[in-house]
């Protein structure tokens, strides 16, 4: 049986979508790939070493002096629009797996404080505003606030220091908020901060107020725990569930293990890129015993580097990912095997703010049994990536809530 691996390089955009400037006009200049390559050449005195991404056709999708313009591999390459409003990891992954997220509700917490506070008080919690700002302090430990890492009003967070409260209690509070929240996602976050969380509260765009999570030290200090509570979705119409019902092994790696639903899946959560790649390679090697199956892996550290506006770190992550992709290409050699490298949105570390950027994303498909290169038209939605994976696995693409396979819609390379 064949194996299909989807590697999502979180936040790796290849140029602004036409509506990227609707919220922030400056985002029309966003180009995560180009700006990281340019910065790293200037700072390192050499181009980034990305032979695998070059061989997979990134330079065909996004021409740049530091990317190979040709490849001898029979790849299919293109780019995809996001297919959902804003630029968000959760919505991006759900869309990629076949959900219709075109009507995500955008709602800053400030417009729903009474409703959320009432639900929490009814559940027996002590609730008070923090310094008169439009966010809530629950039980003296948990902040309920706007998520500042995505576009305003898409997600809310319930965040706390694990030194103050166990993670299961943070999740319980987040579930109460989820029950009345109109937004796409309520995220429970627990970690070890460098100081009191109130120290890291700041204003965001669009009247939002929230915790500057990267600044807290949660991502640096180890022990981070996250639970993503999304809107009600029909997960039976998404790729992982469809693959599992067909009897295929499903492995979810990195952030994908946190945010994708599939009861039968093997989950390997991780943040460190080395660990994400190790879990992905292990899953593929296990599938070489004849079971094949689906692996969906998310490389999160690229997105974290974007939020931290650390272009050098972003480049380092890309080089590390490239080494892992080389190994995956060497493993996925059987007829029908596929490696799909893509992203969920952009996160340009040079843009001047710490938010995601609304960009097209690459779609690079390694297909060892193909006869030549196929240049794909722009996909209207990330759902087409999941549909392409479903077709490669021999699954019924029509069983997905949305999405159509990309292969066969393109043209040969000149």
C-alpha positions in Angstrom: 0.0 0.0 0.0 1.1 3.5 -0.7 2.1 6.2 1.8 1.1 9.8 1.6 2.9 12.4 3.8 1.7 16.0 4.1 4.4 18.3 5.7 3.0 21.6 6.6 5.7 24.3 7.1 3.7 26.5 9.4 3.7 30.1 8.2 5.6 29.6 5.0 3.9 31.9 2.5 5.1 32.6 -1.0 3.5 36.1 -1.6 0.5 38.1 -0.6 -3.0 37.2 -1.7 -4.9 40.1 -3.4 -6.9 40.8 -0.2 -3.9 40.6 2.1 -4.1 44.3 2.8 -7.7 44.5 4.0 -6.8 44.5 7.6 -3.2 45.9 7.4 -2.4 47.6 4.0 1.3 46.9 4.5 0.7 43.2 4.3 0.3 43.5 0.5 4.1 43.4 0.5 4.3 40.2 2.5 6.4 37.4 1.0 7.7 35.1 3.7 9.8 33.0 1.4 11.5 35.8 -0.5 12.2 37.9 2.5 13.7 35.1 4.5 15.9 34.1 1.6 17.1 37.7 1.1 17.7 38.3 4.7 19.7 35.1 5.3 21.9 35.6 2.2 22.7 39.1 3.5 23.3 38.0 7.1 25.1 34.7 6.4 27.0 35.7 3.3 25.6 32.6 1.5 22.2 31.4 0.3 20.2 29.1 2.5 21.0 25.4 1.8 17.6 24.1 0.5 18.4 21.3 -2.0 15.3 19.3 -1.2 12.9 22.2 -1.5 14.7 23.1 -4.8 14.3 19.5 -6.1 10.6 19.6 -5.1 10.2 22.6 -7.3 9.9 25.5 -4.9 11.9 27.7 -7.4 9.3 26.9 -10.1 6.5 28.2 -7.9 8.5 31.1 -6.4 11.4 32.1 -8.6 14.4 33.4 -6.6 18.1 33.6 -7.3 18.8 31.3 -4.3 16.3 28.6 -5.5 16.9 26.0 -8.2 14.9 27.0 -11.3 14.9 23.4 -12.6 14.4 20.0 -11.2 14.9 16.5 -12.7 12.3 15.0 -10.3 8.8 14.3 -11.7 7.1 16.7 -9.3 3.8 18.5 -9.5 4.1 22.1 -8.3 1.8 25.1 -7.7 0.5 27.3 -5.0 -2.8 27.6 -3.2 -5.0 30.4 -1.9 -6.1 29.8 1.7 -9.8 29.2 1.2 -10.8 30.7 4.6 -10.9 34.2 6.0 -7.8 35.7 7.7 -4.6 33.6 8.3 -4.9 31.0 11.0 -3.3 27.7 11.7 -6.4 26.0 13.0 -8.6 27.1 10.2 -5.8 26.4 7.7 -5.4 22.8 8.8 -9.2 22.1 9.1 -9.6 23.5 5.6 -6.7 21.5 4.3 -8.3 18.3 5.7 -11.6 19.0 3.8 -13.7 21.3 6.1 -15.5 24.3 4.8 -14.2 27.2 6.8 -15.3 29.9 4.4 -17.8 31.4 7.0 -15.6 31.7 10.1 -17.1 34.1 12.6 -14.8 37.0 13.5 -15.6 38.3 17.0 -13.3 40.1 19.5 -13.9 39.1 23.1 -14.8 42.7 24.0 -18.2 42.2 22.3 -19.0 39.1 24.4 -17.6 39.8 27.9 -21.0 39.6 29.6 -22.0 36.4 27.9 -18.6 34.7 28.7 -18.5 36.0 32.2 -22.0 34.8 32.9 -21.2 31.3 31.6 -18.1 31.1 33.8 -19.9 32.4 36.9 -22.7 29.9 36.3 -20.0 27.2 36.3 -18.9 28.3 39.7 -15.8 30.3 38.8 -14.7 33.6 40.2 -14.5 36.1 37.3 -13.2 39.7 37.2 -11.9 42.0 34.6 -8.2 42.6 34.6 -7.4 46.3 35.3 -10.6 47.3 33.5 -9.5 45.9 30.2 -11.7 43.7 27.9 -10.3 40.4 29.1 -11.2 38.2 32.1 -9.2 36.8 35.0 -10.7 33.5 36.2 -10.1 32.0 39.6 -7.2 34.4 40.0 -5.1 32.4 37.6 -6.5 32.0 34.1 -6.7 34.8 31.6 -9.4 34.6 29.0 -8.4 36.9 26.2 -8.1 37.6 22.5 -5.5 35.5 20.6 -2.9 38.0 19.3 -1.1 35.5 17.0 -3.9 35.3 14.5 -6.0 38.0 12.8 -8.2 39.9 15.3 -11.3 38.1 16.4 -10.7 34.7 15.0 -9.5 32.9 18.2 -9.7 33.4 21.9 -7.3 31.9 24.5 -7.6 30.7 28.1 -4.0 31.0 29.3 -2.3 30.3 32.7 1.0 29.4 34.3 1.2 25.7 35.2 2.8 26.8 38.4 -0.5 28.3 39.4 -3.1 25.9 38.1 -3.2 22.4 36.6 -3.7 22.1 32.9 -6.9 20.1 33.2 -8.5 23.1 35.0 -7.4 25.4 32.3 -9.0 23.1 29.7 -12.2 23.0 31.8 -12.4 26.8 31.8 -11.7 26.9 28.1 -14.6 24.4 27.5 -17.0 26.7 29.3 -15.9 29.6 27.2 -16.1 27.4 24.1 -19.8 26.6 24.8 -20.7 30.3 24.3 -17.9 31.5 21.9 -18.9 32.3 18.3 -15.2 32.2 17.1 -13.4 29.4 15.3 -11.3 28.3 18.1 -10.8 28.6 21.9 -7.3 27.6 22.9 -6.3 26.3 26.3 -2.7 27.2 27.0 -0.5 26.3 30.0 3.2 26.9 30.3 6.0 28.3 32.4 6.3 32.0 32.1 9.2 34.4 32.9 6.9 36.4 35.2 3.3 37.2 36.0 1.1 36.9 33.0 -0.5 40.4 33.5 3.0 41.8 32.7 2.6 40.5 29.1 -0.9 41.8 28.3 -0.9 44.2 25.4 -3.2 45.8 22.8 -3.6 44.0 19.5 -5.1 45.1 16.2 -8.8 45.8 15.7 -9.5 46.7 19.4 -8.3 43.3 20.7 -6.4 42.9 24.0 -4.6 39.7 24.9 -1.5 37.9 26.2 1.7 38.3 24.1 2.3 34.5 24.4 5.7 34.4 22.7 6.9 37.1 25.1 5.8 35.2 28.2 8.5 32.5 27.7 5.9 29.7 27.2 7.5 28.6 23.9 11.1 28.8 25.3 10.8 27.4 28.8 9.5 23.8 28.1 6.5 22.0 29.4 4.0 23.8 27.1 0.6 22.3 27.0 -2.1 23.3 24.5 -5.6 22.1 23.7 -7.5 23.5 20.7 -11.2 23.6 21.0 -12.7 24.3 17.6 -16.1 25.0 16.3 -18.4 22.0 15.7 -17.2 20.3 12.5 -18.2 17.1 10.7 -14.9 15.4 11.1 -16.2 12.4 9.2 -15.9 14.6 6.1 -12.2 15.2 6.7 -9.2 13.3 5.3 -7.8 11.7 8.5 -11.2 10.2 9.5 -11.9 9.0 5.9 -8.5 7.4 5.7 -9.0 5.7 9.1 -12.4 4.3 8.2 -10.8 2.9 5.0 -8.5 0.9 7.3 -5.4 3.0 6.7 -3.0 3.9 9.5 -3.1 7.6 10.3 -0.4 9.5 12.2 -0.6 13.1 13.2 2.7 14.8 14.1 3.5 18.1 15.8 0.8 20.7 16.0 -1.3 18.6 13.7 -1.7 16.2 16.6 -3.2 19.0 18.7 -5.7 20.4 16.2 -6.9 17.6 13.9 -9.6 15.2 14.9 -9.4 11.5 14.3 -10.0 9.0 17.1 -8.1 6.2 15.4 -5.0 8.3 14.7 -1.6 7.8 16.4 -0.7 11.2 17.8 2.9 12.5 18.2 2.7 16.1 19.5 5.9 18.0 19.4 7.2 21.6 18.9 11.0 21.1 18.3 11.6 20.6 14.6 14.0 17.8 15.1 11.4 15.9 17.1 8.7 16.6 14.5 10.9 15.2 11.7 12.0 12.2 13.8 8.3 11.3 14.4 7.5 11.8 10.7 10.3 9.6 9.5 9.5 6.9 12.1 5.9 6.8 10.9 6.9 6.4 7.3 9.5 3.7 8.1 6.8 1.9 10.1 4.5 2.1 7.1 7.1 0.5 4.8 6.0 -2.9 6.3 3.1 -2.9 3.8 0.5 -0.9 5.6 1.2 2.5 4.0 -1.2 5.1 5.2 -1.4 8.9 5.9 1.0 11.1 7.9 0.2 14.7 8.5 3.1 16.7 10.2 3.2 20.3 11.2 6.6 22.1 11.6 5.7 24.8 14.1 9.0 26.5 14.8 8.9 28.3 11.4 5.7 30.0 12.6 7.2 30.8 16.0 10.2 32.4 14.3 7.7 34.5 12.3 5.9 35.6 15.4 9.2 36.5 17.1 10.2 38.4 13.9 13.4 36.4 13.9 14.3 36.0 10.3 17.6 34.2 11.0 15.9 31.6 13.1 13.3 31.1 10.4 16.1 30.4 7.9 17.7 27.9 10.2 14.4 26.1 10.6 14.0 25.9 6.8 17.5 24.3 6.5 16.6 21.8 9.2 13.3 20.9 7.5 15.1 20.6 4.2 17.4 17.9 5.6 14.3 16.0 6.8 12.6 16.3 3.4 15.7 14.8 1.8 15.3 11.7 4.0 11.6 11.5 3.3 12.2 11.7 -0.4 14.6 8.8 0.0 12.0 6.7 1.8 8.9 7.5 -0.4 10.0 5.6 -3.5 7.2 3.1 -4.1 4.6 3.6 -6.9 1.8 5.7 -5.5 3.8 7.2 -2.7 3.4 11.0 -2.3 5.1 13.7 -0.3 3.1 17.0 -0.3 4.9 20.0 1.2 2.7 23.0 1.8 1.8 25.6 4.4 -1.3 27.0 6.2 -0.7 30.8 5.8 2.2 33.2 5.8 4.2 34.7 8.7 6.6 37.2 7.2 9.2 38.0 9.9 10.2 41.2 8.1 6.7 42.7 7.8 6.9 44.8 11.0 4.4 43.0 13.2 4.0 39.7 14.9 0.8 38.5 13.2 0.3 35.9 10.4 0.3 37.2 6.9 -2.4 36.3 4.3 -0.3 34.7 1.6 -0.5 32.0 -1.0 1.3 28.9 0.0 3.4 26.4 -2.0 2.1 23.0 -3.0 5.0 20.8 -3.9 4.2 17.2 -4.7 6.8 14.4 -4.9 5.4 11.6 -7.0 8.1 9.0 -7.8 5.9 7.0 -10.3 5.1 10.0 -12.6 6.5 10.6 -16.0 7.3 14.3 -15.9 6.8 17.7 -14.2 3.3 19.1 -13.9 2.8 22.9 -13.3 -0.5 23.2 -11.4 -2.9 26.2 -11.6 -3.5 28.2 -8.5 -5.8 26.2 -6.1 -8.7 28.3 -4.8 -8.5 26.6 -1.4 -6.2 24.5 0.8 -9.0 21.8 0.7 -7.6 20.8 -2.7 -4.4 19.7 -1.0 -6.3 17.2 1.2 -8.3 16.1 -1.8 -5.1 15.4 -3.7 -3.8 13.3 -0.8 -7.1 11.4 -0.7 -6.9 10.6 -4.4 -3.3 9.4 -4.0 -4.4 7.0 -1.2 -7.3 5.7 -3.4 -9.9 7.2 -1.2 -13.3 8.7 -2.3 -12.6 12.4 -2.8 -16.3 13.0 -2.9 -16.5 11.9 0.7 -14.7 15.1 1.8 -16.9 18.1 2.7 -15.0 20.2 0.1 -12.0 20.0 -2.1 -10.9 18.7 -5.6 -7.7 16.9 -6.6 -5.1 19.1 -8.2 -3.3 16.5 -10.2 -4.3 16.3 -13.9 -5.3 20.0 -13.9 -1.9 21.4 -14.8 0.4 21.5 -17.8 3.9 20.2 -18.5 7.0 22.2 -17.7 8.5 24.1 -20.7 
